[in-house]
Amino acid sequence: MLPLLDEHGGRLVARETVVRASENDPLEVQLIELRDQAGLDGYLSDPRRLALEDERAQAVARTRILRLEG
């Protein structure tokens, strides 16, 4: 799914393994930069990404999108 970012004006800034303090902590955190809301919307609704949603859901326990200032 990450290769689609470029087509939507985005890039992967960082992909890090988390030192987990509890089982509620994620295994990995990805910092993704997108040019604007339209880029995020386009990425999230990309048909190629959506076609792989079942596979992603099996591999990823949860996804949380946080907006950062800057």
PyMOL commands that set and color helices and strands:
alter all, ss='L'
color gray80, all
select helices_A, chain A and resi 2-8+37-44+47-51+53-59
alter helices_A, ss='H'
color red, helices_A
select strands_A, chain A and resi 10-17+28-34
alter strands_A, ss='S'
color yellow, strands_A
deselect
rebuild
show_as cartoon
